Each structure stands twice: as C-alpha cells, then as structure tokens.
Amino acid sequence: MEKTTRRSIQAAGTRDAIVDAAGRLFTADGYVRTTIDGIAAESGVAVQTVYNSVGNKAALLSAVLDSAAAGPGPQAGVLEFMRERTRQAADFQALIDVLADWFVEVHPRTAGINTVIAQAAAVDEAAARLEKERGQQRLRRYEEAAAAARSRGGLSSGMADAEGAAAIWSLGHPQVYRTLVQDSGWTLPAYRAWIARALGAALA
C-alpha cells in the first residue's frame, strides 16, 4: 500500500511538471510551434511519459486550462468549490457577488491559455473541438447557478434556467474579459463592478 501511494504521488508530481511546462511553452511560443518533444525536454521526462501522463497536444491544452482555473495549491476541482461557494450564498445579491468574484479571480489566471486555445482552434481540429466542448461545459454548469438564483428570488421575469445560464455564459465569457480588460484597459475593479451590475440586472 505504501509503495502504491508513493508511486501515485510521484505520478501526480510528474503530471504537474508536464502541465506546468506545457503552459509555459504554449504561452511563450503558441500552439503550433510548441511540440511534445519540447514539452518533454522542458519538464525533464521522456516523450512517451508526456503521452502516458497527460496525452496529446489538445489534452495538454485542456490540462493547462484546468490547472490555471483551479489556481495554485491543492484544492478541489472548480466545479466542487464553486458549488460550495454557491451553497454559502445567503441571498440573491450574495450569489451575484460569488459569480462576479469568480470571474475576477479566474479570468486573469486563464486569459493566456484561453488566447492560445482560441488561436489553436483556427488551425487544429482537436483544439477546435476542445474550445467548443469547454464552451458547452460552462453553459451546462451555469444552469446550476441560474437555478440557485431562482431559489434566491431571481429569474422572476419568467426567464428559464437555460436562459439564465446563457446570460451568465455571455457576460462572463473569457472573450468579454479579454476585450474589456486586456484590450480596452478596464481595471479589474471596474470590470468587477460592471459584471456584478450586469449579472444582477440579467438574473433579477
């Protein structure tokens, strides 16, 4: 049992090193110029270890995005800790604050890799599938947030949970953050204030 645990820890450490290396190279060199050979060299492992631990380039993109979204340090997956934050929201405004705080927290961490994914999707079929699947995943997950808003007095206009999810998805989209903050020079506090007001109005 002890040997199995040690091997699992070593395997997790190897995977983390590979994902970290992939993130650095994707961000610095772009998707096309980054190679599995380069990621292996950067992380100090054999090429086959990259495939065995994570997978192909599209799988590496996905893993880098997950790592960036989760943030530093050991913690539960994004879905789990967002569900916990949602459960702790006492009323509608508290839920809006949870969503606004999350977008301010996650977008600066994921902006770089999301840009790489968008660029890769234009030239690589697997990356395009990844971008589409992640968009659909976010849309499905936001239905839980919309339902939580309804249970706290929101969506009183007759908007369905799926429509509420679409509003959250649209307002909180990474491209919106990129356009407002990175391209137009909005500060994070200004972005946070805007998205809180917009979400509050859309889901009220």
Buried (B, 14 or more C-beta within 10 A) or exposed (E): EEEEEEEEEEEEEBBBBBBBBBBBBBBEEBBEEBEBEBBBBBBEBEBEBBBBBBBEBBBBBBBBBBBBBBEEEEEEEBEEBBBEBBEEBEEBBEBBBBBBBBBBBBBBBBBBBBBBBBBBBEEBEBBBEBBEEBEEEBBEBBBBBBBBBBEBEBBEEEBEBEBBBBBBBBBBBBEBBBEBBEEEEBEBEEBBBBBBEBBBEBBB
